[in-house]
Amino acid sequence: MIDQPDHDIATALQEVQSRIDAAARNAGRDPASVSLIAVSKTHPADHIVPAIAAGQRLFGENRVQEAEDKWPGLRTRFPDTELHMIGGLQSRKVAGAVALFDVIHSIDREKVAAAAARAMAETGRRPDCFIQVNTGEEPQKSGVLPRDVDAFVEQCRSVHDLPLAGLMCIPPADQEPAPHFALLAGMAERNGLKGLSMGMSADYEIAIQFGATLVRVGTAIFGSRASPAAVDA
Ligand SMILES: *Cc1c(COP(=O)(O)O)cnc(C)c1O
């Protein structure tokens, strides 16, 4: 399962994109209102290049170190790619993330928000930020608890002046995702946030029904990953 040399990334990408378009139309939405992030974590640069060649521009990684190893070279060759940080951040890695990524999906606590604000002030870079919400209130998962979201949004805005774009969630693996997507959409709406980062390979069409603006799809594009601990939440 580690490598699938005959796995056709361009074909898989096209399939996912057409499912996204269909899901959006079925939900009465403009397909252009949903963006696909191709989650390339654990995959080497030579698996990413075919996706770029096929027209994909948004990519997601979940570890700063891995992205620092892979992406500077790719971005020199393909400057119009956009890099999204979707994994949990230790506060000492935040400055590196602000330096490299265009969007950060995993602002999940005060310490990370403060570190991001500091790094932005120092560098002048202002990647769009999403707050990760632990909609399932799972103890092992990071993210702000639903009851704390409104206060945290306010704090990110008024104390840290972060460029907040929306909310992100990863529903519990053993539950129907729909109620989690609905919950996230409601929290975003009442906080005036337009971005909804939700939906992975198994459930991105459902996420689109509930308003996802960014879906994060890895396996359905690149095939299975070598590392089982790949959802780093
Ligand atoms: C790995 C990962 C994804 C993609 O998961 P797939 O099931 O491979 O599509 C999406 N979001 C996050 C936060 C991830 O860590």
The ligand as an SDF file (V2000), in Angstrom:
LIG
                    3D

 15 15  0  0  0  0  0  0  0  0999 V2000
   -4.8170   14.0600    6.1760 C   0  0  0  0  0  0  0  0  0  0  0  0
   -5.8270   15.1230    6.3700 C   0  0  0  0  0  0  0  0  0  0  0  0
   -6.8430   15.3350    5.4210 C   0  0  0  0  0  0  0  0  0  0  0  0
   -7.0280   14.4670    4.1810 C   0  0  0  0  0  0  0  0  0  0  0  0
   -7.5040   13.2200    4.5480 O   0  0  0  0  0  0  0  0  0  0  0  0
   -7.9490   12.1280    3.4440 P   0  0  0  0  0  0  0  0  0  0  0  0
   -8.8570   11.2390    4.1880 O   0  0  0  0  0  0  0  0  0  0  0  0
   -6.7150   11.4690    2.9790 O   0  0  0  0  0  0  0  0  0  0  0  0
   -8.6250   12.8720    2.3560 O   0  0  0  0  0  0  0  0  0  0  0  0
   -7.7220   16.3770    5.6410 C   0  0  0  0  0  0  0  0  0  0  0  0
   -7.6160   17.1760    6.7270 N   0  0  0  0  0  0  0  0  0  0  0  0
   -6.6520   17.0040    7.6530 C   0  0  0  0  0  0  0  0  0  0  0  0
   -6.6020   17.9130    8.8210 C   0  0  0  0  0  0  0  0  0  0  0  0
   -5.7300   15.9670    7.5130 C   0  0  0  0  0  0  0  0  0  0  0  0
   -4.7840   15.8070    8.4510 O   0  0  0  0  0  0  0  0  0  0  0  0
  1  2  1  0
  2  3  1  0
  2 14  2  0
  3  4  1  0
  3 10  2  0
  4  5  1  0
  5  6  1  0
  6  7  2  0
  6  8  1  0
  6  9  1  0
 10 11  1  0
 11 12  2  0
 12 13  1  0
 12 14  1  0
 14 15  1  0
M  END
$$$$
